[in-house]
Amino acid sequence: MNGIDIYNGSTITDWGAIKSSGVEYVYLKATEGLTFNDSKMREFYNGAKSVGLKVGFYHFLHRNNPYMEAQHFINMVSNFKADLKYMIDVEAQEFSDAGMNDTSTRVRQFYDFMQSKGYECAIYTYSSFYKELFDNRVRDLPLWVAEYGVSKPSIDNYIGWQYSETGSVPGVNGNCDVNNFSEGVLLGNSKPLILNVSEAVAPQNIENSTKIIQQQLNTLLKKGLAVDGIKGTNTDNTIKEFQGIMGLTQDGIWGQNTISAVTGIFNEPTDGVQYPHYEYATRYIQYRVGGSIDGTFGNGTKVNVQNWQAQHGLSADGVVGEATWNELINKNN
């Protein structure tokens, strides 16, 4: 099956011409990292669907908390009907610098989280990345491989092959990634490689979800919860504590409002007196720097932020930008 993959830098002039050229499958970039949403995804989705093409979505992975990146991806695509497996794009140079163990761990964590939420996934990467950075934990996952200038990929098992990044496709202005796909990219295909939710896997899914919640709470609140998948009293109480900080009902239920609060924090919006109001992010900042927690970034919060920044060797400007967010979330002090 012929397919293309596109993103906000692509210019589509005629979806009908794309289909008439023999293209059947289209992958759209949805998200990247923790905060980036592709501005053309909805437009491209509507255009592809209008001519009957099968559509899938991909996330460009970075070395952030893989569970948070996966949740960001889900938040973007959950309201769209996909036909193709949700793709994890692993090609950032930072993975090459980090090595095999780090890369494989993060990819597997992202993949398992998506699967536990009911999103059937596969991996996209270059053949060189696959050989150098993927160990046995991820080598059994469905693979869409990129390898150019060869008659066939140097890897034996794959469900998709991106054979050129400089293809010419009618209806696309400029170069385009072009691919051959098997039916293995379709949702519900390659059944031996995916979780069968009709089997006895629900307890494991629950356990995985609880482990993710525990890890998130440890990261945000600097707690020492055991990441054991057991939703006991300690986990319930810590969820309630987090909900209280966020101004939510303290029911101990990890529902949509609590997830929205977590997502709002991990989006790391620039926050300060003169910046837009992000209540959940502001509440978290106030929790970390001290003072009253009311979700309003006023002059009192600015002073507390400045004092906290000075204590941590940061520029004491009272604005919570990238460097301050990194210290707030990733450091325990």
C-alpha atoms as a printed R data frame, in Angstrom:
    type eleno elety resid chain resno       x       y      z
1   ATOM     1    CA   MET     A     1   0.000   0.000  0.000
2   ATOM     2    CA   ASN     A     2   1.349   3.448 -0.882
3   ATOM     3    CA   GLY     A     3   1.383   6.054  1.859
4   ATOM     4    CA   ILE     A     4   2.731   9.466  2.809
5   ATOM     5    CA   ASP     A     5   3.477  11.141  6.112
6   ATOM     6    CA   ILE     A     6   3.095  14.892  6.543
7   ATOM     7    CA   TYR     A     7   3.369  17.628  9.148
8   ATOM     8    CA   ASN     A     8   2.791  21.386  9.505
9   ATOM     9    CA   GLY     A     9   5.683  22.103  7.136
10  ATOM    10    CA   SER     A    10   3.922  20.235  4.312
11  ATOM    11    CA   THR     A    11   1.830  22.056  1.709
12  ATOM    12    CA   ILE     A    12  -1.153  20.133  0.365
13  ATOM    13    CA   THR     A    13  -2.746  21.513 -2.794
14  ATOM    14    CA   ASP     A    14  -5.150  18.752 -3.863
15  ATOM    15    CA   TRP     A    15  -6.253  15.785 -1.761
16  ATOM    16    CA   GLY     A    16  -8.066  14.294 -4.732
17  ATOM    17    CA   ALA     A    17  -4.839  14.243 -6.727
18  ATOM    18    CA   ILE     A    18  -3.048  12.547 -3.843
19  ATOM    19    CA   LYS     A    19  -5.623   9.767 -3.792
20  ATOM    20    CA   SER     A    20  -5.644   9.439 -7.578
21  ATOM    21    CA   SER     A    21  -1.859   8.947 -7.525
22  ATOM    22    CA   GLY     A    22  -2.358   5.684 -5.634
23  ATOM    23    CA   VAL     A    23  -1.831   6.866 -2.065
24  ATOM    24    CA   GLU     A    24  -4.098   5.016  0.366
25  ATOM    25    CA   TYR     A    25  -2.595   5.744  3.793
26  ATOM    26    CA   VAL     A    26  -1.635   9.063  5.375
27  ATOM    27    CA   TYR     A    27   0.210   9.575  8.654
28  ATOM    28    CA   LEU     A    28  -0.164  12.987 10.287
29  ATOM    29    CA   LYS     A    29   2.096  14.519 12.888
30  ATOM    30    CA   ALA     A    30   0.032  15.221 16.002
31  ATOM    31    CA   THR     A    31   2.399  16.118 18.811
32  ATOM    32    CA   GLU     A    32   6.012  16.437 19.895
33  ATOM    33    CA   GLY     A    33   7.520  16.335 23.345
34  ATOM    34    CA   LEU     A    34   5.337  17.605 26.176
35  ATOM    35    CA   THR     A    35   3.757  20.714 24.677
36  ATOM    36    CA   PHE     A    36   3.901  20.885 20.861
37  ATOM    37    CA   ASN     A    37   0.675  20.335 18.907
38  ATOM    38    CA   ASP     A    38   0.830  20.300 15.110
39  ATOM    39    CA   SER     A    39  -1.182  23.275 13.880
40  ATOM    40    CA   LYS     A    40  -2.258  21.573 10.629
41  ATOM    41    CA   MET     A    41  -3.303  18.186 11.998
42  ATOM    42    CA   ARG     A    42  -7.042  18.882 12.038
43  ATOM    43    CA   GLU     A    43  -6.958  20.489  8.589
44  ATOM    44    CA   PHE     A    44  -5.003  17.568  7.131
45  ATOM    45    CA   TYR     A    45  -7.235  15.033  8.882
46  ATOM    46    CA   ASN     A    46 -10.392  16.570  7.393
47  ATOM    47    CA   GLY     A    47  -8.819  16.762  3.932
48  ATOM    48    CA   ALA     A    48  -7.612  13.160  3.939
49  ATOM    49    CA   LYS     A    49 -10.915  11.838  5.251
50  ATOM    50    CA   SER     A    50 -12.868  13.852  2.682
51  ATOM    51    CA   VAL     A    51 -11.424  11.700 -0.117
52  ATOM    52    CA   GLY     A    52 -11.545   8.421  1.785
53  ATOM    53    CA   LEU     A    53  -7.906   7.966  2.741
54  ATOM    54    CA   LYS     A    54  -6.968   5.937  5.808
55  ATOM    55    CA   VAL     A    55  -5.378   8.124  8.478
56  ATOM    56    CA   GLY     A    56  -2.975   7.586 11.356
57  ATOM    57    CA   PHE     A    57  -1.182   9.868 13.821
58  ATOM    58    CA   TYR     A    58   2.385  10.052 15.084
59  ATOM    59    CA   HIS     A    59   4.174  11.588 18.062
60  ATOM    60    CA   PHE     A    60   7.772  12.819 17.842
61  ATOM    61    CA   LEU     A    61   9.391  11.497 21.006
62  ATOM    62    CA   HIS     A    62  11.851  13.398 23.180
63  ATOM    63    CA   ARG     A    63  13.614  12.411 26.411
64  ATOM    64    CA   ASN     A    64  10.997  13.788 28.785
65  ATOM    65    CA   ASN     A    65   8.847  11.757 31.149
66  ATOM    66    CA   PRO     A    66   7.557   9.174 28.619
67  ATOM    67    CA   TYR     A    67   4.218   8.820 30.395
68  ATOM    68    CA   MET     A    68   3.615  12.548 30.161
69  ATOM    69    CA   GLU     A    69   4.559  12.607 26.487
70  ATOM    70    CA   ALA     A    70   2.153   9.725 25.857
71  ATOM    71    CA   GLN     A    71  -0.656  11.494 27.706
72  ATOM    72    CA   HIS     A    72   0.020  14.635 25.668
73  ATOM    73    CA   PHE     A    73  -0.331  12.551 22.485
74  ATOM    74    CA   ILE     A    74  -3.583  11.016 23.714
75  ATOM    75    CA   ASN     A    75  -4.991  14.417 24.642
76  ATOM    76    CA   MET     A    76  -4.443  15.594 21.063
77  ATOM    77    CA   VAL     A    77  -5.780  12.588 19.140
78  ATOM    78    CA   SER     A    78  -8.513  11.188 21.386
79  ATOM    79    CA   ASN     A    79 -11.319  12.987 19.541
80  ATOM    80    CA   PHE     A    80 -10.240  11.781 16.080
81  ATOM    81    CA   LYS     A    81 -10.950   8.395 14.504
82  ATOM    82    CA   ALA     A    82  -7.744   6.683 13.465
83  ATOM    83    CA   ASP     A    83  -7.456   3.829 10.973
84  ATOM    84    CA   LEU     A    84  -3.761   3.129 11.465
85  ATOM    85    CA   LYS     A    85  -1.651   2.247 14.478
86  ATOM    86    CA   TYR     A    86  -0.556   5.173 16.631
87  ATOM    87    CA   MET     A    87   3.079   5.729 15.771
88  ATOM    88    CA   ILE     A    88   5.957   6.608 18.103
89  ATOM    89    CA   ASP     A    89   8.582   8.502 16.105
90  ATOM    90    CA   VAL     A    90  12.044   7.799 17.560
91  ATOM    91    CA   GLU     A    91  14.735   9.757 15.732
92  ATOM    92    CA   ALA     A    92  15.855  12.675 17.930
93  ATOM    93    CA   GLN     A    93  19.630  13.009 18.270
94  ATOM    94    CA   GLU     A    94  19.304  13.116 22.057
95  ATOM    95    CA   PHE     A    95  18.540   9.371 22.029
96  ATOM    96    CA   SER     A    96  21.736   8.602 20.168
97  ATOM    97    CA   ASP     A    97  23.608  10.552 22.821
98  ATOM    98    CA   ALA     A    98  21.785   8.701 25.645
99  ATOM    99    CA   GLY     A    99  22.437   5.156 24.437
100 ATOM   100    CA   MET     A   100  20.568   1.867 24.099
101 ATOM   101    CA   ASN     A   101  19.311   1.278 27.635
102 ATOM   102    CA   ASP     A   102  17.872   4.762 28.089
103 ATOM   103    CA   THR     A   103  16.282   4.799 24.641
104 ATOM   104    CA   SER     A   104  14.738   1.344 24.886
105 ATOM   105    CA   THR     A   105  13.426   2.027 28.395
106 ATOM   106    CA   ARG     A   106  11.692   5.236 27.353
107 ATOM   107    CA   VAL     A   107  10.247   3.796 24.161
108 ATOM   108    CA   ARG     A   108   8.906   0.755 25.999
109 ATOM   109    CA   GLN     A   109   7.361   2.905 28.746
110 ATOM   110    CA   PHE     A   110   5.655   5.146 26.180
111 ATOM   111    CA   TYR     A   111   4.428   2.125 24.225
112 ATOM   112    CA   ASP     A   112   3.093   0.277 27.284
113 ATOM   113    CA   PHE     A   113   1.270   3.352 28.552
114 ATOM   114    CA   MET     A   114  -0.445   3.868 25.185
115 ATOM   115    CA   GLN     A   115  -1.415   0.200 25.005
116 ATOM   116    CA   SER     A   116  -2.793   0.277 28.559
117 ATOM   117    CA   LYS     A   117  -5.062   3.145 27.507
118 ATOM   118    CA   GLY     A   118  -6.343   1.249 24.469
119 ATOM   119    CA   TYR     A   119  -4.175   2.899 21.798
120 ATOM   120    CA   GLU     A   120  -2.562   0.280 19.581
121 ATOM   121    CA   CYS     A   121   0.953   1.418 18.713
122 ATOM   122    CA   ALA     A   122   3.977   0.832 16.545
123 ATOM   123    CA   ILE     A   123   7.454   2.356 16.309
124 ATOM   124    CA   TYR     A   124   8.945   4.515 13.555
125 ATOM   125    CA   THR     A   125  12.712   4.863 13.381
126 ATOM   126    CA   TYR     A   126  15.690   4.733 11.056
127 ATOM   127    CA   SER     A   127  17.339   1.369 10.506
128 ATOM   128    CA   SER     A   128  20.551   2.735 12.044
129 ATOM   129    CA   PHE     A   129  18.701   3.804 15.212
130 ATOM   130    CA   TYR     A   130  17.013   0.415 15.383
131 ATOM   131    CA   LYS     A   131  20.312  -1.446 15.223
132 ATOM   132    CA   GLU     A   132  22.236   0.805 17.602
133 ATOM   133    CA   LEU     A   133  19.638   1.879 20.173
134 ATOM   134    CA   PHE     A   134  16.887  -0.762 20.370
135 ATOM   135    CA   ASP     A   135  17.308  -3.787 22.603
136 ATOM   136    CA   ASN     A   136  15.077  -6.868 22.887
137 ATOM   137    CA   ARG     A   137  12.478  -4.985 24.945
138 ATOM   138    CA   VAL     A   138  11.424  -3.052 21.842
139 ATOM   139    CA   ARG     A   139  12.643  -5.154 18.935
140 ATOM   140    CA   ASP     A   140   9.489  -7.281 19.066
141 ATOM   141    CA   LEU     A   141   7.208  -4.266 18.561
142 ATOM   142    CA   PRO     A   142   5.613  -3.473 15.181
143 ATOM   143    CA   LEU     A   143   8.112  -1.422 13.189
144 ATOM   144    CA   TRP     A   144   7.893   1.230 10.474
145 ATOM   145    CA   VAL     A   145  11.472   1.624  9.304
146 ATOM   146    CA   ALA     A   146  13.137   4.436  7.344
147 ATOM   147    CA   GLU     A   147  16.001   3.461  5.053
148 ATOM   148    CA   TYR     A   148  16.822   5.231  1.802
149 ATOM   149    CA   GLY     A   149  18.722   4.310 -1.364
150 ATOM   150    CA   VAL     A   150  18.263   0.551 -0.987
151 ATOM   151    CA   SER     A   151  16.156  -2.031 -2.781
152 ATOM   152    CA   LYS     A   152  14.756  -3.202  0.556
153 ATOM   153    CA   PRO     A   153  15.404  -2.458  4.241
154 ATOM   154    CA   SER     A   154  18.300  -4.167  5.980
155 ATOM   155    CA   ILE     A   155  15.889  -5.190  8.755
156 ATOM   156    CA   ASP     A   156  13.759  -8.265  8.144
157 ATOM   157    CA   ASN     A   157  10.483  -7.639  9.976
158 ATOM   158    CA   TYR     A   158   8.578  -4.421  9.420
159 ATOM   159    CA   ILE     A   159   5.034  -3.241  8.695
160 ATOM   160    CA   GLY     A   160   6.066  -0.081  6.879
161 ATOM   161    CA   TRP     A   161   9.062   1.134  4.892
162 ATOM   162    CA   GLN     A   162   9.812   4.830  4.317
163 ATOM   163    CA   TYR     A   163  11.997   4.530  1.236
164 ATOM   164    CA   SER     A   164  12.468   8.226  0.420
165 ATOM   165    CA   GLU     A   165  12.131  11.639  2.024
166 ATOM   166    CA   THR     A   166  12.299  13.403 -1.331
167 ATOM   167    CA   GLY     A   167   9.342  11.818 -3.078
168 ATOM   168    CA   SER     A   168   7.176  13.659 -5.582
169 ATOM   169    CA   VAL     A   169   3.446  13.160 -5.048
170 ATOM   170    CA   PRO     A   170   0.706  14.925 -7.080
171 ATOM   171    CA   GLY     A   171  -1.236  17.208 -4.779
172 ATOM   172    CA   VAL     A   172   1.764  17.838 -2.500
173 ATOM   173    CA   ASN     A   173   3.900  20.916 -3.129
174 ATOM   174    CA   GLY     A   174   7.582  20.042 -2.730
175 ATOM   175    CA   ASN     A   175   9.318  16.940 -1.421
176 ATOM   176    CA   CYS     A   176   7.322  14.385  0.526
177 ATOM   177    CA   ASP     A   177   8.088  11.323  2.625
178 ATOM   178    CA   VAL     A   178   6.863   8.267  0.708
179 ATOM   179    CA   ASN     A   179   6.257   4.801  2.078
180 ATOM   180    CA   ASN     A   180   5.171   1.257  1.395
181 ATOM   181    CA   PHE     A   181   2.856  -0.084  4.082
182 ATOM   182    CA   SER     A   182   1.509  -3.541  4.733
183 ATOM   183    CA   GLU     A   183  -1.880  -4.120  6.296
184 ATOM   184    CA   GLY     A   184   0.020  -4.565  9.540
185 ATOM   185    CA   VAL     A   185  -0.250  -0.808 10.112
186 ATOM   186    CA   LEU     A   186  -4.035  -1.060 10.286
187 ATOM   187    CA   LEU     A   187  -5.569  -1.012 13.733
188 ATOM   188    CA   GLY     A   188  -6.489  -4.533 14.809
189 ATOM   189    CA   ASN     A   189  -3.938  -6.198 12.552
190 ATOM   190    CA   SER     A   190  -0.789  -8.153 13.491
191 ATOM   191    CA   LYS     A   191  -2.769  -9.521 16.423
192 ATOM   192    CA   PRO     A   192   0.060 -11.571 17.962
193 ATOM   193    CA   LEU     A   193   1.961  -8.322 18.578
194 ATOM   194    CA   ILE     A   194  -0.742  -6.422 20.481
195 ATOM   195    CA   LEU     A   195  -2.572  -6.706 23.770
196 ATOM   196    CA   ASN     A   196  -5.810  -8.650 23.442
197 ATOM   197    CA   VAL     A   197  -8.147  -6.805 25.811
198 ATOM   198    CA   SER     A   198 -10.608  -9.712 25.750
199 ATOM   199    CA   GLU     A   199  -8.065 -11.801 27.633
200 ATOM   200    CA   ALA     A   200  -7.172 -11.508 31.310
201 ATOM   201    CA   VAL     A   201  -5.041  -8.378 31.020
202 ATOM   202    CA   ALA     A   202  -7.237  -5.872 32.853
203 ATOM   203    CA   PRO     A   203  -5.459  -6.285 36.222
204 ATOM   204    CA   GLN     A   204  -2.113  -5.592 34.578
205 ATOM   205    CA   ASN     A   205  -3.560  -2.502 32.897
206 ATOM   206    CA   ILE     A   206  -4.832  -1.260 36.246
207 ATOM   207    CA   GLU     A   207  -1.454  -1.955 37.826
208 ATOM   208    CA   ASN     A   208   0.398  -0.110 35.062
209 ATOM   209    CA   SER     A   209  -1.920   2.891 35.381
210 ATOM   210    CA   THR     A   210  -1.421   3.029 39.146
211 ATOM   211    CA   LYS     A   211   2.351   2.850 38.731
212 ATOM   212    CA   ILE     A   212   2.185   5.794 36.348
213 ATOM   213    CA   ILE     A   213   0.078   7.774 38.825
214 ATOM   214    CA   GLN     A   214   2.526   6.983 41.624
215 ATOM   215    CA   GLN     A   215   5.471   8.085 39.494
216 ATOM   216    CA   GLN     A   216   3.717  11.324 38.558
217 ATOM   217    CA   LEU     A   217   2.969  12.090 42.187
218 ATOM   218    CA   ASN     A   218   6.561  11.388 43.175
219 ATOM   219    CA   THR     A   219   7.782  13.729 40.450
220 ATOM   220    CA   LEU     A   220   5.397  16.562 41.256
221 ATOM   221    CA   LEU     A   221   5.077  16.396 45.035
222 ATOM   222    CA   LYS     A   222   8.545  14.969 45.725
223 ATOM   223    CA   LYS     A   223   7.027  12.057 47.596
224 ATOM   224    CA   GLY     A   224   8.564   8.679 48.244
225 ATOM   225    CA   LEU     A   225   5.621   6.549 47.190
226 ATOM   226    CA   ALA     A   226   6.477   2.973 46.313
227 ATOM   227    CA   VAL     A   227   5.890   2.570 42.568
228 ATOM   228    CA   ASP     A   228   4.277  -0.830 43.016
229 ATOM   229    CA   GLY     A   229   0.938  -0.558 41.192
230 ATOM   230    CA   ILE     A   230  -0.996  -0.972 44.437
231 ATOM   231    CA   LYS     A   231  -3.558   1.764 45.006
232 ATOM   232    CA   GLY     A   232  -3.445   1.723 48.785
233 ATOM   233    CA   THR     A   233  -3.893   4.299 51.525
234 ATOM   234    CA   ASN     A   234  -0.616   6.120 50.875
235 ATOM   235    CA   THR     A   235  -1.399   6.573 47.194
236 ATOM   236    CA   ASP     A   236  -4.997   7.625 47.896
237 ATOM   237    CA   ASN     A   237  -3.870  10.189 50.466
238 ATOM   238    CA   THR     A   238  -1.239  11.607 48.118
239 ATOM   239    CA   ILE     A   239  -3.794  11.926 45.322
240 ATOM   240    CA   LYS     A   240  -6.049  13.819 47.733
241 ATOM   241    CA   GLU     A   241  -3.154  16.054 48.747
242 ATOM   242    CA   PHE     A   242  -2.450  16.875 45.108
243 ATOM   243    CA   GLN     A   243  -6.144  17.538 44.444
244 ATOM   244    CA   GLY     A   244  -6.233  19.907 47.430
245 ATOM   245    CA   ILE     A   245  -3.267  21.847 46.084
246 ATOM   246    CA   MET     A   246  -5.035  22.128 42.731
247 ATOM   247    CA   GLY     A   247  -8.302  23.315 44.317
248 ATOM   248    CA   LEU     A   248 -10.139  20.147 43.249
249 ATOM   249    CA   THR     A   249 -12.516  17.878 45.134
250 ATOM   250    CA   GLN     A   250 -10.352  15.648 47.316
251 ATOM   251    CA   ASP     A   251 -11.999  12.331 46.457
252 ATOM   252    CA   GLY     A   252  -8.858  10.317 45.714
253 ATOM   253    CA   ILE     A   253 -10.143   9.522 42.214
254 ATOM   254    CA   TRP     A   254  -7.699  10.041 39.348
255 ATOM   255    CA   GLY     A   255 -10.349  11.496 37.053
256 ATOM   256    CA   GLN     A   256 -10.304  13.927 34.148
257 ATOM   257    CA   ASN     A   257  -9.984  17.068 36.301
258 ATOM   258    CA   THR     A   258  -6.960  15.654 38.096
259 ATOM   259    CA   ILE     A   259  -5.409  14.543 34.804
260 ATOM   260    CA   SER     A   260  -6.025  18.033 33.378
261 ATOM   261    CA   ALA     A   261  -4.195  19.530 36.347
262 ATOM   262    CA   VAL     A   262  -1.217  17.220 35.838
263 ATOM   263    CA   THR     A   263  -1.156  17.975 32.103
264 ATOM   264    CA   GLY     A   264  -1.370  21.710 32.773
265 ATOM   265    CA   ILE     A   265   1.709  21.505 34.966
266 ATOM   266    CA   PHE     A   266   3.769  19.356 32.616
267 ATOM   267    CA   ASN     A   267   2.970  21.720 29.761
268 ATOM   268    CA   GLU     A   268   5.240  24.143 31.661
269 ATOM   269    CA   PRO     A   269   3.671  27.423 30.485
270 ATOM   270    CA   THR     A   270   5.712  30.568 31.066
271 ATOM   271    CA   ASP     A   271   4.082  32.079 34.132
272 ATOM   272    CA   GLY     A   272   4.402  35.418 35.872
273 ATOM   273    CA   VAL     A   273   2.556  38.582 36.840
274 ATOM   274    CA   GLN     A   274   2.430  39.856 33.258
275 ATOM   275    CA   TYR     A   275   1.698  36.480 31.644
276 ATOM   276    CA   PRO     A   276  -1.562  34.633 30.857
277 ATOM   277    CA   HIS     A   277  -3.319  32.932 33.757
278 ATOM   278    CA   TYR     A   278  -2.774  29.175 34.118
279 ATOM   279    CA   GLU     A   279  -4.429  28.208 37.393
280 ATOM   280    CA   TYR     A   280  -3.100  24.661 37.784
281 ATOM   281    CA   ALA     A   281   0.447  25.651 36.819
282 ATOM   282    CA   THR     A   282   0.310  28.663 39.139
283 ATOM   283    CA   ARG     A   283  -0.965  26.553 42.029
284 ATOM   284    CA   TYR     A   284   1.917  24.143 41.530
285 ATOM   285    CA   ILE     A   285   4.420  26.991 41.442
286 ATOM   286    CA   GLN     A   286   2.962  28.368 44.664
287 ATOM   287    CA   TYR     A   287   3.164  24.930 46.272
288 ATOM   288    CA   ARG     A   288   6.859  24.651 45.405
289 ATOM   289    CA   VAL     A   289   7.998  28.187 46.258
290 ATOM   290    CA   GLY     A   290   5.887  28.694 49.382
291 ATOM   291    CA   GLY     A   291   3.182  31.136 50.333
292 ATOM   292    CA   SER     A   292  -0.568  30.976 49.836
293 ATOM   293    CA   ILE     A   293  -1.941  28.707 47.121
294 ATOM   294    CA   ASP     A   294  -4.797  30.459 45.329
295 ATOM   295    CA   GLY     A   295  -3.979  29.986 41.636
296 ATOM   296    CA   THR     A   296  -3.401  33.713 41.062
297 ATOM   297    CA   PHE     A   297   0.097  34.873 40.136
298 ATOM   298    CA   GLY     A   298   0.301  38.202 41.950
299 ATOM   299    CA   ASN     A   299   3.172  40.262 43.332
300 ATOM   300    CA   GLY     A   300   3.396  38.099 46.450
301 ATOM   301    CA   THR     A   301   3.946  35.010 44.341
302 ATOM   302    CA   LYS     A   302   6.483  36.893 42.244
303 ATOM   303    CA   VAL     A   303   8.548  37.709 45.350
304 ATOM   304    CA   ASN     A   304   8.383  34.080 46.508
305 ATOM   305    CA   VAL     A   305   9.504  32.915 43.063
306 ATOM   306    CA   GLN     A   306  12.397  35.397 43.084
307 ATOM   307    CA   ASN     A   307  13.540  34.179 46.482
308 ATOM   308    CA   TRP     A   308  13.284  30.547 45.362
309 ATOM   309    CA   GLN     A   309  15.175  31.272 42.140
310 ATOM   310    CA   ALA     A   310  17.969  32.993 44.065
311 ATOM   311    CA   GLN     A   311  18.255  30.019 46.418
312 ATOM   312    CA   HIS     A   312  18.634  27.672 43.445
313 ATOM   313    CA   GLY     A   313  21.183  29.665 41.465
314 ATOM   314    CA   LEU     A   314  18.703  30.941 38.881
315 ATOM   315    CA   SER     A   315  18.109  34.414 37.517
316 ATOM   316    CA   ALA     A   316  15.773  35.965 40.105
317 ATOM   317    CA   ASP     A   317  13.364  37.647 37.691
318 ATOM   318    CA   GLY     A   318  10.131  36.294 39.177
319 ATOM   319    CA   VAL     A   319   9.156  34.682 35.868
320 ATOM   320    CA   VAL     A   320   8.771  30.903 35.687
321 ATOM   321    CA   GLY     A   321  10.297  29.990 32.340
322 ATOM   322    CA   GLU     A   322  12.103  26.915 31.038
323 ATOM   323    CA   ALA     A   323  15.023  26.939 33.487
324 ATOM   324    CA   THR     A   324  12.816  27.493 36.524
325 ATOM   325    CA   TRP     A   325  10.310  24.850 35.427
326 ATOM   326    CA   ASN     A   326  13.136  22.372 35.007
327 ATOM   327    CA   GLU     A   327  14.270  23.035 38.563
328 ATOM   328    CA   LEU     A   328  10.727  22.912 39.975
329 ATOM   329    CA   ILE     A   329   9.784  19.610 38.366
330 ATOM   330    CA   ASN     A   330  13.021  17.708 38.040
331 ATOM   331    CA   LYS     A   331  14.837  18.625 41.240
332 ATOM   332    CA   ASN     A   332  13.801  17.399 44.678
333 ATOM   333    CA   ASN     A   333  14.854  20.402 46.718
